[in-house]
Amino acid sequence: MVMKQDDDRIKELYRQSATEQPPAHLDDAILAASRKAVSAKCPRALSRLLRSLTLYPRALSRLLRSLTLPRPAAPFFGRWQLPVSLAAVLIVAVLLVPLLQEEPHDVGTPGSSTVMPYNADVSAPSAIMHQEVAVPKKYKARTRLETQAASEEAEQKQGLLLKEMAGDADVTGVPDQWLERIELLVDTGAETAAFAELQEFKRRYPVYPLPPGLEALWKKDR
Amino acid sequence: MNPTLQEQPVCMQPGSAYALPGMEQEGDDEDLMMRYREGDAAAFEVLYKRHKNPLYRYVLRQCGQHAVADELFQDIWTRVIQARKRYQASASFKTFLFCIARNRLVDHYRRQGAGRDVFALEGNDESAIPARASDQPEHLVHARQQTEQLLALIQSLPAEQREAFVLHQEAGLAVAGIAEVTGVGHETAKSRLRYALKRLREGLREWL
C-alpha cells in the first residue's frame, strides 16, 4: 500500500518535472512538411472522381461538354459538338490512365507482384526478416473507419501486408514485395536494418531495378 | 553497449491498453491518421500537437542531448509523414509512433558506433542544467531539488528500465504496450518497470 503511494508520488513528481518541449521552429518545420506532403499529390477524392468518370464515359462526356462548350450558339459549334466531345473524352481518358496508376496503393497487392521474373531462392532463410521488422505485428479491427471500409478484397490485401510487416511471410522470393518491405523499414526509421536487407536483396537480384528511394540509399551507404 | 538492450528494430503489437487517465479516446488518433492519409493536413496538426511533447521527452530522456533530440524528433515525424500511405487504421498510432522513435534511436546510435550504451546519457547538456538554487525561494528550491533528483535518478537507471519508465509515463503505455514497443515479453517489460520504480523509490526515499 505504502509502495503504491510512493509510486504514485514518483509519477506525480515526474509529471511535474517533465516539462521539456520541442522548439517552436521544429513545430513549424514539421507542420509545413506535413502540409506539403499532402498538397503535392493529387488528392485522393479527386482521384476517385476521375476514376468514376472514366467508368462512366457518358457522364464524362456531358461534363466535358458543359465545361468546354457551354454555349454552342453558333452552328459551327453545333456541328462539331459531338466529335469534339468524343475526342476530348478519349484524350482525357488517355491522360487519366497514368494518374490513376500513380494513385498510392496502400497495401501489398498480391496480384500485382506475384510474377517472379528472376530465379528466386524461395527457401532462403528469413531470419533477418523476423529480426528486423519494425512495424506492428498483430492488428485488431478497432476503428469505425476500418469497420466501414472492410471488404473482402481489402481484408485480403491487408492480411498480406500485415503478414509482410510482421515478417510472417517470406517475401524474399518476390522482388517487388521484398522491396516494398524494405521501403517500409526505411519509412519506419530502421535504416540500418533496411540496408542490411537491401544488401541481401542486391546479392540475390543484382540487376533488379530499385525504386528511387532505395536506389539513393544503396548509393549513399555504399 | 548494454548486452541486454534490444539492438534490433522491434516489432510491436498495437491495440494494447493505454492506461493513463486523461488520455484521448482510443480510435481518435487512428481516425486522424487515416484522415491525414487521405489528404487532410489539419488532422495531422491535431495528432502532432497531441503527441509532440511526450515523444520529444521520450527521445530526450533516451539520448540526453537537446541537439540530438531535436534532430531525431524531426526525423521521426518526417518518417511518420512518409509512412502515412502504409499506415493501417487498425494499427495503434501511438505504438506506431513510438516504434518509429525507438527504431530511430537504435539506428542513430548504431551509426555512431558500437560499444556504447545505446540509450545511455551522453555528456552534459547545458540546457538541462537547472537554475541555481540560491536564486529561488525556499519552497521552490525544495521542489526544484526534488525534480532535479528525480530526473538525475531517471538518467542513472539502466537503459531498458529507463525506457520502460519513460514509455509508461510519457506515452501512457501499460506493460503490454511497453512490451510491444520494446519487443520483449510481458513479464520482462513488467519487471523492468517494477525495478525502475524500485530504484526511484530508493533514490527518493528522503522525499517520499
Contacts between the chains, C-beta under 8 A, distances in Angstrom:
chain1	res1	chain2	res2	distance
A	3	B	201	7.2
A	6	B	201	5.1
A	6	B	204	8.0
A	6	B	208	4.9
A	7	B	197	5.2
A	7	B	201	7.1
A	9	B	208	5.6
A	10	B	150	7.1
A	10	B	197	6.5
A	10	B	200	5.1
A	10	B	201	6.7
A	10	B	204	6.4
A	10	B	208	7.6
A	11	B	169	6.4
A	13	B	146	6.1
A	13	B	147	6.6
A	13	B	150	5.3
A	13	B	204	7.5
A	13	B	207	7.8
A	14	B	150	6.1
A	14	B	154	7.5
A	14	B	169	5.4
A	15	B	169	7.3
A	16	B	143	7.6
A	16	B	147	6.3
A	17	B	146	7.9
A	17	B	147	3.7
A	17	B	150	5.5
A	17	B	151	5.6
A	18	B	57	5.3
A	18	B	169	7.1
A	18	B	170	7.1
A	20	B	53	7.7
A	20	B	56	6.4
A	20	B	57	5.4
A	20	B	60	5.7
A	20	B	66	8.0
A	21	B	52	7.5
A	21	B	53	5.3
A	21	B	56	6.3
A	22	B	52	5.7
A	22	B	53	7.4
A	22	B	56	4.4
A	22	B	70	6.9
A	22	B	73	5.5
A	23	B	70	6.6
A	26	B	70	6.1
A	26	B	73	6.4
A	26	B	74	5.5
A	27	B	48	7.6
A	27	B	52	7.0
A	29	B	74	6.4
A	30	B	48	6.4
A	30	B	74	6.1
A	30	B	77	4.5
A	30	B	78	7.3
A	31	B	44	7.5
A	31	B	45	5.9
A	31	B	48	6.4
A	33	B	77	7.6
A	33	B	78	6.2
A	33	B	81	5.9
A	34	B	36	7.3
A	34	B	41	5.9
A	34	B	44	4.3
A	34	B	45	7.3
A	34	B	48	7.1
A	34	B	77	7.7
A	34	B	81	5.3
A	35	B	41	4.4
A	35	B	44	7.9
A	37	B	81	4.9
A	37	B	82	7.6
A	37	B	84	7.5
A	38	B	36	7.0
A	38	B	39	4.6
A	38	B	40	7.4
A	38	B	41	5.2
A	38	B	44	7.8
A	39	B	41	7.1
A	41	B	39	7.4
A	43	B	39	4.7
A	44	B	38	5.3
A	44	B	39	5.8
A	45	B	38	7.5
A	45	B	39	7.3
A	104	B	85	4.5
A	106	B	37	7.8
A	106	B	85	5.8
A	106	B	86	6.9
A	106	B	88	7.8
A	107	B	88	7.5
A	131	B	8	5.1
A	132	B	8	5.8
A	132	B	9	5.7
A	133	B	9	7.2
A	133	B	11	4.8
A	134	B	9	3.8
A	134	B	10	7.0
A	134	B	11	7.1
A	134	B	99	6.4
A	134	B	100	7.6
A	134	B	103	4.8
A	135	B	11	6.9
A	135	B	12	7.5
A	135	B	86	8.0
A	135	B	91	7.9
A	135	B	96	7.4
A	135	B	99	6.8
A	136	B	11	7.1
A	136	B	12	5.3
A	136	B	13	6.6
A	136	B	14	4.8
A	136	B	88	7.8
A	136	B	91	4.6
A	136	B	92	7.5
A	136	B	95	6.6
A	136	B	96	6.6
A	136	B	99	7.4
A	137	B	11	4.3
A	137	B	12	6.4
A	137	B	13	5.0
A	137	B	180	7.8
A	138	B	13	4.4
A	138	B	14	7.4
A	138	B	15	7.1
A	139	B	14	6.5
A	139	B	15	7.0
A	139	B	88	6.4
A	139	B	90	4.1
A	139	B	91	5.8
A	140	B	14	7.6
A	140	B	15	4.2
A	140	B	90	6.2
A	141	B	90	5.6
A	142	B	15	6.4
A	142	B	26	7.0
A	142	B	27	6.3
A	142	B	30	7.2
A	142	B	89	8.0
A	142	B	90	6.0
A	143	B	27	4.9
A	143	B	30	4.9
A	143	B	31	6.1
A	143	B	34	7.6
A	143	B	89	4.8
A	143	B	90	6.8
A	144	B	27	7.0
A	144	B	31	7.1
A	145	B	30	7.3
A	145	B	31	5.9
A	145	B	34	5.2
A	145	B	89	4.7
A	146	B	88	7.9
A	146	B	89	4.3
A	146	B	90	5.3
A	149	B	89	7.4
A	158	B	88	6.3
A	158	B	90	7.6
A	161	B	86	7.7
A	161	B	88	7.3
A	162	B	88	7.2
A	166	B	11	6.6
A	167	B	11	7.3
A	184	B	83	7.5
A	184	B	86	5.8
A	185	B	9	7.2
A	187	B	79	5.8
A	187	B	82	5.0
A	187	B	83	3.8
A	187	B	86	6.3
A	188	B	9	7.6
A	188	B	79	6.3
A	188	B	83	5.8
A	188	B	96	8.0
A	188	B	99	6.7
A	188	B	100	4.9
A	188	B	103	5.8
A	189	B	9	7.4
A	189	B	75	7.4
A	189	B	76	6.6
A	189	B	79	5.2
A	189	B	100	4.6
A	189	B	101	7.4
A	189	B	103	3.8
A	189	B	104	3.9
A	189	B	107	6.1
A	190	B	9	3.7
A	190	B	103	4.4
A	190	B	106	7.8
A	190	B	107	6.2
A	191	B	107	5.3
A	192	B	106	7.9
A	192	B	107	5.1
A	192	B	110	5.1
A	192	B	111	7.1
A	193	B	8	6.9
A	193	B	9	5.0
A	193	B	103	7.9
A	193	B	107	7.8
